Amino acid sequence: MTAATLSKHYRATREQTLALIADLQPEDTVVQSMPDVSPTKWHLAHVTWFFERFVLEPDLQSYSRCDDQYHFLFNSYYNSTGAMHARPKRGLLSRPTLAEIIDYRSYVDAAMQQLLRTDAVSASVAQVITLGLHHEEQHQELLLTDIKHVFSCNPVQPAASQSLPVPDDVIVAAYAYSDGDAGMHSVGAAGNGFNFDNETPRHDALLHAHLIGNRLVTNGEFREFVKDGGYTKPDLWLSDGWTVISERGWRRPLYWDAALEREFTLGGQREIQDNAPVCHVSYYEADAFARWAGARLPTEFEWEVAARDKTVEGNLLSSRYWHPAASLGEQYFGDVWEWTSSSYSPYPGFKPLAGSLGEYNGKFMSNQMTVRGGSCVTVNGHIRATYRSFFYPDARWQFLGIRLAKDSYGD
């Protein structure tokens, strides 16, 4: 990739991040509604710190930090680079102000453009810049997910944007299963184009005979689970899941009202569409629903092999991020992240990136579950069959949903 092409990608990515906050007020950008959520303002600063710390400081000789305090305030989890402000306390950072953080972005952007104008960016530096841009795109997704949670906690129930369209509800086919491909399959990224390190290396995986669902589980179907007392039947739940729902009083997906008729979206309160995919459910809820339905969740490699020939449709991030789309045919991408039954683990032969960037993915491969498919707030360029993300099994604030599978081994 030439410096000019990289510069264009850089400008477009940075501008898109600011476009996503165009309808927010400064007060909106400070709030942290729970430890998993970061304030919008912090997201804007952290992705900027990434370029400052991993590109400008080591590679632009004339560069000096915008503010030494920012290194402490906006480091996320890179322990090898130094101390950091505690994650649950990011909402206490009323200073620096939003205006100062926008200035920080401009300061770093100017230095990055200076570096890119030299047209002498090495391949290794270009790789780090490219990783930084994909990192910022991941934070665009988090920014939208987080502000939705923030607004949901406000009694006024504000909308992130009043102009977001309501997608039409659709008629969906009855839930059905098709034969999944069994046998040995090569899975993981093949090395063409950009991939995150957790998608590599490509390796063989054995799939047993199985069936996989033709579509995602809908709101209407999940409502039947709720009405059938799904949250009150301990035999449906993993032990940890039963403990979680009992202690936290969960009786329905996050953002649904008690009447099971309305849900909170990035467009404010809206009627629940029966045929839209259910979302904002934890792994525990997904697993319990699957058990209730006489099924299970697919493994991540059953999902990947099934999704290989499917296409990504739509400009997901810009056109429909208030709620998952209602097109539930064979689409495997861009509605909700789909829980799998696979723990988030390294592939055989996995090697993290060198240096501090090795902390990007590998160190989180413990006690989390793998999700596939991307969501309605995932950047389009990230969505592919090999893309994998990960969440703790009690996570619900992300756009997380369900596809079912069944064993057919031995039939």
BELVEN-V342752 format. One record per helix or strand of 2 or more residues. SS is the DSSP state (~ for helix, > for strand). FROM is the first residue (numbers start at 0). TO is the last residue. Records with the same first field share a line. If there is no record, write none. Layout:
SS->FROM-TO + FROM-TO
This chain:
~->2-19 + 25-29 + 39-58 + 67-73 + 78-80 + 86-91 + 97-116 + 122-151 + 196-198 + 218-226 + 229-231 + 233-235 + 238-247 + 282-291 + 299-306 + 315-318 + 354-358 + 361-363 + 379-381
>->176-178 + 182-186 + 202-206 + 209-215 + 261-264 + 267-270 + 295-296 + 336-342 + 368-371 + 387-390 + 399-400 + 402-406
